[in-house]
Amino acid sequence: MKQLGNLAIVCAQRTDVLLQVSCAKASIHVGEGPERTTLSARWDDDEKIQEIIRELNFGRYAKDRSAVPTEK
């Protein structure tokens, strides 16, 4: 199964991430302004896309979970 759909779901849940798919390439822009980083992979490179998903969820591009308000 292709991981591009999983990447789309991860990106859709984040306001600081933009996913673009064009010319057989997925480009993920993380952050804002001059601090923005771009990650990319071929649309069918499941291994690379899984690495990007891992970085967005748990790695260096993970959102600061302590900043998320908790319900009382």
N, C-alpha and C positions, 0 to 999 in steps of 0.2 A: 504494500500500500504506500502511496506517495505521502510524504510528510508535509507537502506544501499546504494542505488543508489544516493540519495541526498548527503550522506556523501562522496561518491567517487567523486562527482562533486566538492564539497567544497575542498577536499584534492588535487584534480588535479590542482586547481587554485593557489596553494601555493607551493613555492619552499622549504619551511622550514618544510613541513609535508610529512610523509610517511605513507601510509595506507597498512596494511597487513591483508589478510583474510586467515585464516587457522584453521582447526579443529573446525569449527563452531564458531569461535571467530574473531572479527575485532579488530585489534590493531592499534592505531594511535600514531605515534611518532612525537612530536612537538619540534622544536628547533634543535640546533646543539651542539655537544660535550657534556661536563659534565652538561650543562644546559638543555639537552633533557629530556622531560617528556613523559611518555607513558600513554595513556588512552585506555581502552578496554571495550568491551561489546560483548555479544552474537550477532551473525549476525542478529537474528530475534527479538532482544529487541528494538523495535522502540522507546520506551520512553527514554531509556538510550542513544540511538544513537542521538535522537533529542537534548538531553542535551549537548552532545559532539559537535554537529553542532552549537548550540547556543554559546558555549564557544569559538569555533574556529572563529565564525563570529563577536560576540559582547562582549564576556567575557574576561577572563584573558589571553587567547591565541590568541586574535584578533591581526592581523597585525597592526602596527602603520600606520594609514591611512595618517598621515601628511608626512610620508616618501615617499609616492607615488608621482612621478612627475606628474604635470598637463600639459596638452597640451595647447599651446597658439595659 
